[in-house]
Amino acid sequence: DSGVTQTPKHLITATGQRVTLRCSPRSGDLSVYWYQQSLDQGLQFLIQYYNGEERAKGNILERFSAQQFPDLHSELNLSSLELGDSALYFCASSVDRNGYTFGSGTRLTVV
Amino acid sequence: AQKVTQAQTEISVVEKEDVTLDCVYETRDTTYYLFWYKQPPSGELVFLIRRNSFDEQNEISGRYSWNFQKSTSSFNFTITASQVVDSAVYFCALSTNAGKSTFGDGTTLTVKP
């Protein structure tokens, strides 16, 4: 157990639907990062939050949004899902950017 | 724009061989960070190292070592005396000071017993 918890582990949903992925960072880590890994696009950085505030934005689609709550857990919301959104979504947390701990990922399948 | 190139798609070695994974990057930023990650067959991602652009000192951690050369925009990763457990996909990544990261396509390393 890395200390970073992602739920759910697997998600199957239909096109056009909306899903929420959750990430609980390691205790004491203020930063949360979201990544997408797909066969087509490879690994992509989506977004970073630090202590509740957005810090950096990567290749995140407008249909996607994220937030970090006061208890530091983060949620990634994916809406109007398309087949191409099928991917493994990872979150990671860090305390000082010298070490990053990843969750086991959420595998999203859009059918 | 920034780019990370891992020219070696797949590498296969026999256990105990040394192996070097290449990473070449492009960026216009003067401050940036370079990373290596490991993704074993089980699928999780493991952070290995982060270096900033002002620190060209080579780093060694056990059997792992990293060679950062700004002159050639390279950040290569060497595994000494490889083991079967080193079999994984290895990703090199570049992050700007603004925090946006770009990943290479990964190198699949297979270490045969």
HADDOCK unambig.tbl for C-alpha pairs under 7 A between the chains (distance, minus, plus):
assign (segid A and resid 42 and name CA) (segid B and resid 105 and name CA) 6.26 0.50 0.50
assign (segid A and resid 43 and name CA) (segid B and resid 103 and name CA) 6.14 0.50 0.50
assign (segid A and resid 44 and name CA) (segid B and resid 102 and name CA) 6.74 0.50 0.50
assign (segid A and resid 44 and name CA) (segid B and resid 103 and name CA) 6.62 0.50 0.50
assign (segid A and resid 45 and name CA) (segid B and resid 101 and name CA) 5.75 0.50 0.50
assign (segid A and resid 45 and name CA) (segid B and resid 102 and name CA) 6.87 0.50 0.50
assign (segid A and resid 56 and name CA) (segid B and resid 98 and name CA) 6.32 0.50 0.50
assign (segid A and resid 56 and name CA) (segid B and resid 99 and name CA) 5.21 0.50 0.50
assign (segid A and resid 56 and name CA) (segid B and resid 100 and name CA) 5.95 0.50 0.50
assign (segid A and resid 57 and name CA) (segid B and resid 100 and name CA) 6.23 0.50 0.50
assign (segid A and resid 58 and name CA) (segid B and resid 100 and name CA) 5.44 0.50 0.50
assign (segid A and resid 98 and name CA) (segid B and resid 50 and name CA) 6.32 0.50 0.50
assign (segid A and resid 100 and name CA) (segid B and resid 47 and name CA) 5.85 0.50 0.50
assign (segid A and resid 101 and name CA) (segid B and resid 47 and name CA) 6.82 0.50 0.50
assign (segid A and resid 102 and name CA) (segid B and resid 45 and name CA) 6.05 0.50 0.50
assign (segid A and resid 102 and name CA) (segid B and resid 46 and name CA) 6.68 0.50 0.50
assign (segid A and resid 104 and name CA) (segid B and resid 44 and name CA) 5.33 0.50 0.50
